[in-house]
Amino acid sequence: MRDKFYRTHSVLHFSGGLFGVLGLFLLLPILIVLIFWGRYGDGWRTVAAFTIPALGSFTVGLLLRLVFRPKKPDMTSAMLMCALGWLFASAVGAVPFVIGIRSSYLNGYFEAMSGFTTTGITVYAGLDLMPRSIIFWRALTQWLGGTGILSFFLLITFRGAGAHFVFGAESHKISSGRPAPGLFNTLKILWGIYAGFTVFSIALFALEGMPLFDSICHTFTALSTGGFSPYDASIARYGLQGHPHYRLIEYTVTFVMLLGGINFLVHYRVLTRDVRALWDNIEMRWWWGLLTVFTALIMIDHLHRAGALAALARHPSGFDPAEIERVFRLTVFQVVSILTTTGFGTQEIGSEFFPALSRQLFLAMMVIGGCVGSTGGGIKVLRVAILNRLMIRELFKLRSSGRTSTKLVIDGRVVPDEEVHRVAALFFTWMALLLAGGAVTALLSELGATESLSGMFSALGNIGPCYIPVITMIEIHPLVKITYIFGMLAGRLEILPLFLLFTRKAWQ
């Protein structure tokens, strides 16, 4: 007979190991404290900001490992581990903000959750003068969350039976294949590619004249499609300061965000000399198509509003290549930033540079998000393609005999009805949560309908930028922040594991 509450033992024993790993990562920013000692506020306070939660994390982790017995996890307990793991990680990750910059715990928890889920919404201003160790910690949380904090834990510590359940609970709930047989081999390949891209990106930024600290932080947050920047002006800072290579930096950030937004299985195939992976499946074809269409529409919208197209039609000799390049660079940067759910900015998405049509397109991009198996959030491009094929199939059935039976086929593979139902259910739940979050924001603030909805779009899509200014987000009602915290985690875990936490029988 099964032990009562065996799942509780399994979940909490596993969580103890995760606490230990978090404790190790909390010690890394102390190196940054030593480098910047006496500058930006780094000193004994920031040493305490990381040593106290690290020691606490080690202690709690050890107690959980000793008190609760290890049990083989099933899919239900794996989902509980997943949801609790992200909640616990954010709870511990909030402490450095509370001690280091005297933040409230709610704001610290909000920032940590935004970091680990690679959302990028921030409740802090004055980043330029903030302790560099705190800035590094913000970036590190996003890098860890990029491919999943639990997947990293599995890679370095967990070898027990049922590990594949834990990996499946955290990764995106749709079939995307594996680069190699065996879970451990898959994790080694994924994290190997991720680490390789990290080193490559840091080197690129450094060669372009970006300070090493900035190179590391921007790599951590661009590749993970998180979007936290060390500066209030984000990437625009380099242009505002007249950096000699700011255009190249912006193009490079765009490229790194693209790397993060593409399925890592595609990267593996390309790195093993199968370049066809960039276009031989429906998701990649949709991906390039969406990038092209959104970029073209927003460029045309901006140039039309600025009168550039009319001037070009009247006087072709007045064509200004520099202006076209500027609009293209800023537009493609922002489209990639939003569609990969990174959230970096060279312009505020609510600024006059982007007219009304562009801002509505940004909301659509927030919902779509990146590719399956990427570090991006959102519903995912593949699911949008499946929903589109589903609509086409239903139209075909209406035109055909009522006895006609058609299967949904993607890339030559029949999509099981169970997966189609899951996609439809997820899309419905997303829409419901978007409306609920928008309603809570509108009720508890003075924001209009578009601004209120954009906040939940941002949280649930793990995207970051929205039409709510940072100063307003800092002062917004605590209940709205809690709603966004729930939305960020629901978006990252794709809802089901989070809802399972509130099911009593799941714990038995």
FENDA-V131122 format. One record per residue. N is the residue number from 0. RES is the residue in one letter. OMEGA is omega in degrees with one decimal (NA if undefined). BURIAL is b if it has 16 or more other C-alpha atoms within 10 Angstrom, else e. Layout:
{{N/RES/OMEGA/BURIAL} {N/RES/OMEGA/BURIAL}}
//
This chain:
{{0/M/-177.7/e} {1/R/176.4/e} {2/D/176.6/e} {3/K/-179.7/e} {4/F/179.0/e} {5/Y/178.8/b} {6/R/178.6/b} {7/T/178.2/b} {8/H/-178.7/b} {9/S/-177.0/b} {10/V/-175.6/b} {11/L/174.8/b} {12/H/176.8/b} {13/F/-179.3/b} {14/S/176.9/b} {15/G/176.6/b} {16/G/179.4/b} {17/L/176.8/b} {18/F/179.2/b} {19/G/178.8/b} {20/V/178.1/b} {21/L/177.8/b} {22/G/178.0/b} {23/L/-179.1/e} {24/F/178.6/b} {25/L/178.8/b} {26/L/-177.4/b} {27/L/-179.5/b} {28/P/177.8/b} {29/I/175.1/b} {30/L/178.5/e} {31/I/176.2/b} {32/V/-177.9/b} {33/L/-179.5/e} {34/I/-175.6/e} {35/F/-175.4/b} {36/W/178.5/b} {37/G/177.7/e} {38/R/178.0/e} {39/Y/179.8/e} {40/G/177.3/b} {41/D/-178.0/b} {42/G/-176.2/b} {43/W/-180.0/e} {44/R/-178.5/e} {45/T/171.4/b} {46/V/178.5/b} {47/A/-177.9/e} {48/A/-179.3/b} {49/F/-179.5/b} {50/T/-179.3/b} {51/I/177.7/b} {52/P/177.9/b} {53/A/178.2/b} {54/L/177.2/b} {55/G/-179.8/e} {56/S/176.7/b} {57/F/-176.8/b} {58/T/179.8/e} {59/V/179.5/b} {60/G/180.0/b} {61/L/179.3/b} {62/L/179.7/e} {63/L/179.8/b} {64/R/-178.1/b} {65/L/-173.6/e} {66/V/-174.3/e} {67/F/-175.1/b} {68/R/177.5/e} {69/P/178.0/b} {70/K/177.3/b} {71/K/-177.1/e} {72/P/168.0/b} {73/D/-176.2/b} {74/M/-179.9/b} {75/T/-179.7/b} {76/S/177.2/b} {77/A/178.2/b} {78/M/176.4/b} {79/L/175.9/b} {80/M/-177.2/b} {81/C/-178.1/b} {82/A/-179.8/b} {83/L/179.9/b} {84/G/179.8/b} {85/W/177.0/b} {86/L/179.7/b} {87/F/-179.5/b} {88/A/179.8/b} {89/S/178.8/b} {90/A/178.4/b} {91/V/-177.9/b} {92/G/179.1/b} {93/A/-172.1/b} {94/V/177.8/b} {95/P/178.0/b} {96/F/-178.6/b} {97/V/-177.9/b} {98/I/-171.8/b} {99/G/-178.2/b} {100/I/176.2/b} {101/R/178.2/e} {102/S/169.5/b} {103/S/-178.1/e} {104/Y/179.2/b} {105/L/178.0/b} {106/N/177.1/b} {107/G/179.2/b} {108/Y/178.0/b} {109/F/-177.9/b} {110/E/179.6/b} {111/A/177.8/b} {112/M/177.4/b} {113/S/178.9/b} {114/G/-176.1/b} {115/F/178.2/b} {116/T/-178.2/b} {117/T/178.4/b} {118/T/175.8/b} {119/G/171.4/b} {120/I/-179.5/b} {121/T/175.3/b} {122/V/-179.9/b} {123/Y/172.1/b} {124/A/-178.6/e} {125/G/-177.4/e} {126/L/-176.9/b} {127/D/-176.8/e} {128/L/-177.5/e} {129/M/177.2/b} {130/P/-176.8/b} {131/R/178.5/b} {132/S/177.4/b} {133/I/176.8/b} {134/I/178.5/b} {135/F/179.6/b} {136/W/176.6/b} {137/R/-179.0/b} {138/A/-178.6/b} {139/L/177.9/b} {140/T/179.7/b} {141/Q/178.6/b} {142/W/178.2/b} {143/L/-178.5/b} {144/G/-174.5/b} {145/G/177.1/b} {146/T/174.1/b} {147/G/-179.8/b} {148/I/-179.8/b} {149/L/177.4/b} {150/S/176.4/b} {151/F/178.2/b} {152/F/177.8/b} {153/L/-176.8/b} {154/L/-171.0/b} {155/I/-174.0/e} {156/T/-164.4/e} {157/F/178.4/b} {158/R/-175.4/e} {159/G/176.0/e} {160/A/179.6/e} {161/G/179.9/b} {162/A/-179.6/b} {163/H/175.9/b} {164/F/-179.5/b} {165/V/179.2/b} {166/F/179.7/b} {167/G/-179.8/b} {168/A/-178.2/b} {169/E/-177.7/b} {170/S/-174.0/b} {171/H/-169.3/b} {172/K/175.8/b} {173/I/-175.4/b} {174/S/176.8/e} {175/S/177.0/e} {176/G/177.1/e} {177/R/-179.0/b} {178/P/-177.6/b} {179/A/176.6/e} {180/P/179.7/e} {181/G/-177.1/e} {182/L/-176.0/b} {183/F/177.2/b} {184/N/177.7/e} {185/T/-179.9/b} {186/L/178.4/b} {187/K/-179.3/e} {188/I/-177.8/b} {189/L/-179.0/b} {190/W/174.5/b} {191/G/176.7/e} {192/I/-179.5/b} {193/Y/179.5/b} {194/A/178.4/e} {195/G/176.5/e} {196/F/179.6/b} {197/T/179.7/b} {198/V/180.0/e} {199/F/-178.1/e} {200/S/176.9/b} {201/I/-179.9/b} {202/A/179.1/b} {203/L/-178.9/b} {204/F/-179.7/b} {205/A/178.8/b} {206/L/-179.7/e} {207/E/174.9/b} {208/G/175.8/e} {209/M/177.1/b} {210/P/-174.6/e} {211/L/179.4/e} {212/F/177.7/b} {213/D/-180.0/b} {214/S/179.9/b} {215/I/-177.2/b} {216/C/-178.7/b} {217/H/174.5/b} {218/T/179.9/b} {219/F/-172.1/b} {220/T/176.6/b} {221/A/-178.5/b} {222/L/178.2/b} {223/S/-174.9/b} {224/T/179.6/b} {225/G/172.8/b} {226/G/174.4/b} {227/F/177.4/b} {228/S/176.1/b} {229/P/-172.4/b} {230/Y/178.7/b} {231/D/-178.7/b} {232/A/-179.7/b} {233/S/-177.0/b} {234/I/-179.9/b} {235/A/-178.0/b} {236/R/-176.5/e} {237/Y/175.2/b} {238/G/-179.5/b} {239/L/180.0/e} {240/Q/178.3/e} {241/G/177.5/e} {242/H/-174.5/e} {243/P/-177.4/e} {244/H/-173.8/e} {245/Y/177.7/b} {246/R/179.1/b} {247/L/177.5/e} {248/I/-179.7/b} {249/E/177.2/b} {250/Y/179.6/e} {251/T/176.4/b} {252/V/177.0/b} {253/T/179.8/b} {254/F/-179.0/b} {255/V/176.5/b} {256/M/176.3/b} {257/L/177.6/b} {258/L/-179.3/b} {259/G/-175.4/b} {260/G/-179.1/b} {261/I/177.4/b} {262/N/-178.4/b} {263/F/171.9/b} {264/L/175.2/b} {265/V/176.8/b} {266/H/-179.5/b} {267/Y/179.8/b} {268/R/178.5/e} {269/V/-179.7/e} {270/L/175.0/e} {271/T/170.6/e} {272/R/173.2/e} {273/D/-174.3/e} {274/V/179.0/e} {275/R/-180.0/e} {276/A/-178.1/e} {277/L/-179.6/b} {278/W/-171.5/e} {279/D/175.9/e} {280/N/-171.5/e} {281/I/-177.5/e} {282/E/-179.1/b} {283/M/177.4/b} {284/R/175.4/e} {285/W/-177.4/b} {286/W/179.6/b} {287/W/178.4/e} {288/G/179.7/e} {289/L/178.1/b} {290/L/-177.8/b} {291/T/-176.5/e} {292/V/-179.3/e} {293/F/178.4/b} {294/T/-179.1/b} {295/A/-178.5/e} {296/L/-177.1/e} {297/I/176.1/b} {298/M/179.8/b} {299/I/179.7/b} {300/D/-178.4/b} {301/H/-178.4/b} {302/L/178.0/b} {303/H/-179.2/e} {304/R/-179.7/e} {305/A/179.7/e} {306/G/-176.3/e} {307/A/-178.4/b} {308/L/178.9/b} {309/A/178.8/e} {310/A/179.1/e} {311/L/179.3/e} {312/A/-178.3/e} {313/R/-175.2/e} {314/H/179.5/e} {315/P/179.7/e} {316/S/179.9/e} {317/G/178.9/e} {318/F/-177.6/e} {319/D/-178.4/e} {320/P/-178.5/e} {321/A/179.2/e} {322/E/178.2/e} {323/I/178.9/e} {324/E/179.7/e} {325/R/180.0/e} {326/V/179.1/b} {327/F/-177.0/b} {328/R/-178.9/b} {329/L/-178.6/b} {330/T/-178.1/b} {331/V/176.0/b} {332/F/-175.4/b} {333/Q/177.9/b} {334/V/178.9/b} {335/V/179.7/b} {336/S/-178.6/b} {337/I/-175.4/b} {338/L/174.8/b} {339/T/-178.2/b} {340/T/176.9/b} {341/T/176.4/b} {342/G/171.7/b} {343/F/179.3/b} {344/G/164.3/b} {345/T/175.1/b} {346/Q/171.9/b} {347/E/-175.8/b} {348/I/175.0/b} {349/G/-176.1/b} {350/S/-178.9/e} {351/E/178.7/e} {352/F/-179.6/b} {353/F/-179.7/b} {354/P/-172.2/b} {355/A/-179.6/e} {356/L/179.9/e} {357/S/-177.7/b} {358/R/176.1/b} {359/Q/177.2/e} {360/L/177.5/e} {361/F/178.3/b} {362/L/177.6/b} {363/A/179.8/e} {364/M/178.2/b} {365/M/-179.6/b} {366/V/-175.2/b} {367/I/177.8/b} {368/G/-174.9/b} {369/G/-178.1/b} {370/C/171.6/b} {371/V/179.7/b} {372/G/176.6/b} {373/S/174.4/b} {374/T/-177.9/b} {375/G/178.2/b} {376/G/179.6/b} {377/G/178.6/b} {378/I/179.9/b} {379/K/-176.6/b} {380/V/-178.2/b} {381/L/179.6/b} {382/R/176.0/b} {383/V/177.8/b} {384/A/178.8/b} {385/I/178.6/b} {386/L/177.6/b} {387/N/178.1/e} {388/R/178.3/e} {389/L/177.7/b} {390/M/179.2/e} {391/I/179.0/e} {392/R/-179.7/b} {393/E/176.2/e} {394/L/178.1/e} {395/F/-179.6/e} {396/K/178.4/e} {397/L/-179.5/e} {398/R/-175.0/e} {399/S/178.3/e} {400/S/-179.9/e} {401/G/-179.7/e} {402/R/-178.0/e} {403/T/178.0/e} {404/S/-179.5/e} {405/T/176.9/e} {406/K/177.3/e} {407/L/-176.0/b} {408/V/176.9/e} {409/I/179.2/e} {410/D/177.7/e} {411/G/-179.3/e} {412/R/177.6/e} {413/V/178.7/e} {414/V/-179.3/e} {415/P/179.0/e} {416/D/-179.7/e} {417/E/-179.4/e} {418/E/176.6/e} {419/V/179.0/b} {420/H/-179.9/e} {421/R/178.0/e} {422/V/-180.0/b} {423/A/179.4/b} {424/A/179.2/e} {425/L/179.7/b} {426/F/178.5/b} {427/F/-178.5/e} {428/T/175.9/e} {429/W/-178.0/b} {430/M/179.9/e} {431/A/179.4/e} {432/L/176.8/b} {433/L/-180.0/b} {434/L/-179.8/b} {435/A/179.1/e} {436/G/176.8/b} {437/G/179.6/b} {438/A/179.2/b} {439/V/179.9/b} {440/T/-178.5/b} {441/A/-178.4/b} {442/L/-172.4/e} {443/L/178.7/e} {444/S/177.5/e} {445/E/-177.1/e} {446/L/177.4/b} {447/G/-174.5/e} {448/A/-177.6/e} {449/T/179.8/b} {450/E/-178.9/b} {451/S/179.1/b} {452/L/-176.7/b} {453/S/179.0/b} {454/G/179.1/b} {455/M/172.0/b} {456/F/-177.2/b} {457/S/-177.9/b} {458/A/-175.1/b} {459/L/177.8/b} {460/G/-177.4/b} {461/N/-172.3/b} {462/I/177.4/b} {463/G/-175.8/b} {464/P/175.8/b} {465/C/-177.1/b} {466/Y/175.2/b} {467/I/-179.7/b} {468/P/-177.7/e} {469/V/-178.6/b} {470/I/176.7/e} {471/T/178.9/e} {472/M/179.2/b} {473/I/-173.4/b} {474/E/-175.5/e} {475/I/-176.0/b} {476/H/-179.4/e} {477/P/-179.9/e} {478/L/175.9/e} {479/V/178.2/b} {480/K/178.4/b} {481/I/176.8/e} {482/T/179.6/b} {483/Y/175.4/b} {484/I/177.2/b} {485/F/-179.3/b} {486/G/179.7/b} {487/M/-179.4/b} {488/L/177.8/b} {489/A/179.2/b} {490/G/-178.4/b} {491/R/-177.8/b} {492/L/-179.9/b} {493/E/160.6/b} {494/I/-169.7/b} {495/L/-179.5/b} {496/P/-178.7/b} {497/L/178.5/b} {498/F/-178.2/e} {499/L/178.7/b} {500/L/-174.7/b} {501/F/177.9/e} {502/T/-173.4/e} {503/R/-175.7/e} {504/K/179.9/e} {505/A/-176.5/e} {506/W/-173.7/b} {507/Q/NA/e}}
//
